[in-house]
Every structure is written in structure tokens, then in C-alpha cells.
Amino acid sequence: MDAVFWSRLQFAVTAGYHWLFVPLTLGLAMVMAVMETIYVIKKDEFWKKTTQFWMKLFAINFAVGIATGIILEFEFGTNWSNYSWFVGDIFGAPLAIEGILAFFMEATFFAVMFFGWEKVSRRFHLISTWLTGIGASVSAYWILVANAWMQNPVGTTFNPDTVRSEMASVDAFFEVITNPVAISKFIHSVTSGWVTGGVFVVGISCWYLIRRREVRFARASVIVGGLTGLLGTAAVMLSGDSSGIHMAKYQPMKLAAAEGLENGGRKAPFSIVPGVEVPGVLSILATHDINGYVPGINDILEGYTDNYGNEVPSVAEKMEKGKTALSALAAYRETKDENPQAAASARALLEENVQYMGYGYLDKPEDVIPPVGIVYWAFRAMIGLGMFLALMMALAVWYAWKGKLPKMGWLLWTALLSIPLVYLCGQAGWIVAEVGRQPWTIQGLLPVGVAISDVGVAAVKTTFFVFLAVFALFLVIEIRIMTGAIRKGPGIEGEDNV
């Protein structure tokens, strides 16, 4: 268990650190593409300088994000080799496409975007800027396809000869890449990046207004950045609605943990905080029907009938079926060469119970309950901070549009101090998504205790602290470079700069 704990902690820290950079990359890509579009339309050098400033911060963030992403992918092989073996056939295709197509596209047009201002036409440069952002989003899609399959494993079959989940056809591949969880997760993640970029741009711009510098630049950036963030907020809310439906359908225990719902039912209440509930709202969010049935933790443990009339077995029953599947797998592998008839019988029994195979590794039914307190409060932090940040951006855009923002000292400081809050909001969302599906690396098929590599605890601990030190160093370096560029400013001359 020590090896499991340290491997999980190492991966969590690496993934969390990587996610500091991804949303800002996605958000700044949208902001600077919109700004350069305005420049090409208006042919005003002010907008060119404004775009170049935010592009510089984008490039700094982009470079560090690549380094952390590489470390993250290496950890699949070093710490999670059993998991990597089990999912290699599924993960190989989307991650290869991400590396060859999306990242290649992103890197190629990034070079034109960053170095080609005086070397290519305005229109071609604008196309390169948009394609850099599109490439970043496409890259995120393929990664999220892989992540979504872990939440809702579709389109694959278990091969007892290789002990792997495999895609057996082109149709299976398309089922994986059009997984409804992947689509909603992609929209949710990318547009949450727009929120991060919007809050970042608004906050930095308000710093200039506090210092009474670059007033025209700051006002224009607040409007573009704030509107981008508000558009992202609306998309996050819509995709969050579909995510709630998918969570209720495919991962009901995650939903029950996020709500701290011990006993479910129809007209299930939404918990604002412990002891404060709104009747019926959870049923609406989970099923779009106030009379929809939402199972609680105890219902899932004991078995229930879902909204589609399906009898869902108790966890104890699933564990028995899982143990039957594992025994059948072992029998098949032992007899497949010497006793084909016995092997065929074992394989038939395996296929009958394979969907519950992961439950066979559990010790007790309660093992399927994730850390409820962490998931519950992370969900509320995500929603509460998201609402606060949307209000802040709306006020900032309104007062900037009216020309009154430089006089709103309280709002300027609120916007500046909101920058770390948007990162906290994003991290809280991923905590809900990933901690909420514990104990599974792959929902229902592979628990974390079986997914790890056969490595010593000392090795995992050592690399954990090495990575932690490297990450801290990278973060300090990025913040210093970023703050240096911000202090220098865009260097735009104009009568509005005081």
C-alpha cells in the first residue's frame, strides 16, 4: 500500500502541476487570436503590440507546460506499468495522434506565430496564431479521449490471451474517440482554459491600472480577456450540465460522493453546504427530471434499480462476479493449450462476468467509496469560485467599457488577487474528476492497487521528492520570467498611458 500511496501522490502532483500551464495556454491562445484579428481588421499598431505582449507570456507558459507533460507521460511506464499494459492498445492510438498530428501542428505554427511577424503577411500570421490555438485544443482532445475512456471504458473488448483491453475494429476506434464523456470533458476543459486566460488577462491588466500605467492597453485587454472568460464560463456551465448527466449514468458513486449523498431517491436534494439543501435540484441536474432517481452511497453498495429500469447488483454481488471472472481467466490461461474444451468453457464464463472483473480485486464493498469529504468540498470550491470569478469579470468588463475601471480600486485589487483563485478552481475540478473515481484507474475494470509497477517504495519516494524539487524550480523560474516581462510592459506609446 505504501507503493500505491506514493505512486498516486507522485502522479497527482505531476498532473496537478502540469494543469497549472495547460489552461493558461488554451486561454491565452484564444485571447491573443482575437486581439490579432482586431489588428488585421483595424490595421492599428496598438493591437499588434497588445497581441505581442500576451503572446510573449503565452510562449513562456507554453514552454514550461511541454516539459511537465513529458514527465507525466513517462510516469505511466515507470509507476503504472500494469495499467499501461492493460490500456496500451487504447491509449496508443490517441496519444500517437496527439503527438504526431496535434503537437506537430501546434509547434509548427507556433514558430511562425512567434518569429514570423515581419516575415509573412498579416493574414498568414493571423492564420498561424489561430492554428496554434486550435492545435493546442486538438492536442487536449486526444489526451482527454484517453482520460474519458478511464471514466467510461467503451468500444473495447478484453483479450484473455494478452490480458489487455483492445480495440478490435475501426468502429471500436470511433466509439472510443466519440465517447460522450470525452466530448463533454473536452468542451469543459478547453473552455475552462478560456476562463483561466480571461481571469489572468484581466488581473494583470488591473495591475497596470493600479500602477497607472498602460491605461489604453489595460482597458482593451480587460474587455477582450473578460469577454473571453465570460464566454468560457457560459460554455463551462453548459458542458458541466452534460457532465452531470454522464456522471449519474456512468459513475454514480462519484456523484454520490460529490453530494455527500448517503441515501438517494427521487426528488434528490442538492447540498449547498452540510445541512443546507435545495429539494429536487440534484435530480434535475443528474436526470433533467425532478422525479429522476439518484442513488446514494448506501444504495450503490446494496444494489438499486436505475432510471432505465435496469437492476444494478450490489457491490458484494459484483465482487463475487469479479472473482468468478478472475478465476475463469486463470483457468482459461492454464488450459488453452492442453484442454481446448475446458478453455472454451472458462472463456465463456469469463465473458459472462468480465464487466465486473475489477471488483474481484477488492477486499470489501466499502472499498468502492472515494474520499467523500475531499470530493464534496472540491465540488463546492469549483462551483463557488467559478461563480465569483464570472461576477468579477463581468464587473471588470462593464466598468472598462464605461471607462470607469481605473477609479474602481477595490475591483482592481479583487481582479489581481483572483489570479490564484482561478487556478484553485481548475484544480478543484480535476480533484472531483479523478479523486471521485477512486479506487479505479479504469472504472470497474482496474483498481489502483493492481495498476502499479513492481517498484520499490524507496525508488518512488526518491523520484517524488526529486520531481517536487524540479517542479518548484520550474515554477519559480516561470514566475520570475513572467513577472519580469509584466513589469517591463508592452511598451506602447500613447496619450492614455499615465
GISUL-V245754 format. One record per residue. RES is the residue in one letter. PSI is psi in whole degrees, 0 to 359 (* if undefined). Layout:
BEGIN
((RES,PSI) (RES,PSI))
END
This chain:
BEGIN
((M,330) (D,320) (A,319) (V,313) (F,311) (W,327) (S,318) (R,317) (L,318) (Q,315) (F,322) (A,316) (V,317) (T,314) (A,317) (G,320) (Y,317) (H,323) (W,355) (L,333) (F,325) (V,309) (P,326) (L,323) (T,312) (L,320) (G,313) (L,328) (A,318) (M,316) (V,311) (M,332) (A,319) (V,317) (M,318) (E,329) (T,318) (I,319) (Y,314) (V,323) (I,313) (K,339) (K,37) (D,120) (E,337) (F,316) (W,331) (K,313) (K,321) (T,315) (T,316) (Q,326) (F,309) (W,333) (M,326) (K,316) (L,324) (F,315) (A,319) (I,312) (N,320) (F,317) (A,315) (V,324) (G,323) (I,315) (A,317) (T,327) (G,323) (I,316) (I,320) (L,317) (E,327) (F,327) (E,337) (F,319) (G,323) (T,316) (N,341) (W,51) (S,324) (N,318) (Y,315) (S,322) (W,316) (F,323) (V,4) (G,322) (D,329) (I,314) (F,331) (G,315) (A,305) (P,324) (L,327) (A,317) (I,318) (E,317) (G,318) (I,314) (L,298) (A,310) (F,323) (F,315) (M,314) (E,312) (A,320) (T,309) (F,338) (F,318) (A,316) (V,317) (M,314) (F,323) (F,356) (G,18) (W,317) (E,7) (K,340) (V,169) (S,163) (R,316) (R,319) (F,323) (H,319) (L,318) (I,319) (S,321) (T,315) (W,319) (L,332) (T,314) (G,319) (I,320) (G,320) (A,320) (S,319) (V,319) (S,316) (A,324) (Y,313) (W,324) (I,319) (L,335) (V,315) (A,317) (N,319) (A,327) (W,327) (M,329) (Q,327) (N,83) (P,102) (V,163) (G,12) (T,162) (T,150) (F,128) (N,108) (P,342) (D,323) (T,349) (V,50) (R,155) (S,132) (E,152) (M,117) (A,353) (S,170) (V,321) (D,322) (A,321) (F,315) (F,330) (E,323) (V,314) (I,345) (T,18) (N,124) (P,329) (V,322) (A,318) (I,312) (S,324) (K,322) (F,309) (I,317) (H,315) (S,315) (V,315) (T,334) (S,331) (G,324) (W,322) (V,315) (T,313) (G,320) (G,313) (V,320) (F,312) (V,316) (V,316) (G,314) (I,320) (S,322) (C,332) (W,319) (Y,322) (L,325) (I,319) (R,359) (R,49) (R,153) (E,51) (V,314) (R,315) (F,313) (A,317) (R,315) (A,320) (S,323) (V,318) (I,310) (V,313) (G,317) (G,319) (L,323) (T,315) (G,322) (L,322) (L,318) (G,321) (T,315) (A,318) (A,324) (V,319) (M,317) (L,315) (S,330) (G,327) (D,314) (S,327) (S,323) (G,319) (I,315) (H,321) (M,316) (A,326) (K,316) (Y,334) (Q,64) (P,331) (M,325) (K,316) (L,317) (A,321) (A,319) (A,335) (E,356) (G,34) (L,105) (E,315) (N,120) (G,198) (G,190) (R,157) (K,45) (A,138) (P,152) (F,127) (S,117) (I,306) (V,165) (P,126) (G,350) (V,107) (E,151) (V,111) (P,137) (G,344) (V,321) (L,322) (S,320) (I,315) (L,323) (A,332) (T,354) (H,26) (D,122) (I,337) (N,6) (G,144) (Y,129) (V,115) (P,143) (G,181) (I,313) (N,325) (D,318) (I,321) (L,322) (E,347) (G,148) (Y,173) (T,122) (D,182) (N,349) (Y,7) (G,9) (N,137) (E,114) (V,120) (P,160) (S,163) (V,324) (A,319) (E,319) (K,322) (M,320) (E,316) (K,323) (G,318) (K,323) (T,317) (A,316) (L,320) (S,319) (A,322) (L,313) (A,318) (A,320) (Y,314) (R,331) (E,331) (T,353) (K,332) (D,329) (E,335) (N,81) (P,324) (Q,315) (A,322) (A,319) (A,321) (S,317) (A,320) (R,320) (A,320) (L,322) (L,312) (E,331) (E,331) (N,6) (V,331) (Q,343) (Y,12) (M,319) (G,330) (Y,339) (G,343) (Y,349) (L,152) (D,324) (K,156) (P,325) (E,349) (D,341) (V,356) (I,120) (P,173) (P,98) (V,315) (G,317) (I,312) (V,318) (Y,309) (W,330) (A,322) (F,318) (R,325) (A,317) (M,311) (I,313) (G,314) (L,323) (G,317) (M,318) (F,315) (L,324) (A,318) (L,317) (M,314) (M,321) (A,316) (L,319) (A,316) (V,317) (W,310) (Y,328) (A,320) (W,323) (K,355) (G,15) (K,356) (L,320) (P,339) (K,352) (M,75) (G,317) (W,324) (L,324) (L,314) (W,323) (T,316) (A,317) (L,315) (L,351) (S,348) (I,310) (P,334) (L,326) (V,327) (Y,320) (L,321) (C,314) (G,318) (Q,321) (A,321) (G,317) (W,330) (I,317) (V,315) (A,317) (E,317) (V,327) (G,339) (R,3) (Q,146) (P,19) (W,135) (T,321) (I,122) (Q,115) (G,350) (L,323) (L,107) (P,160) (V,327) (G,339) (V,344) (A,345) (I,167) (S,163) (D,74) (V,156) (G,150) (V,321) (A,321) (A,318) (V,318) (K,314) (T,310) (T,329) (F,310) (F,329) (V,311) (F,320) (L,318) (A,318) (V,317) (F,317) (A,319) (L,314) (F,317) (L,317) (V,316) (I,314) (E,316) (I,321) (R,316) (I,316) (M,310) (T,327) (G,316) (A,322) (I,316) (R,323) (K,321) (G,175) (P,344) (G,38) (I,124) (E,140) (G,161) (E,342) (D,352) (N,118) (V,*))
END
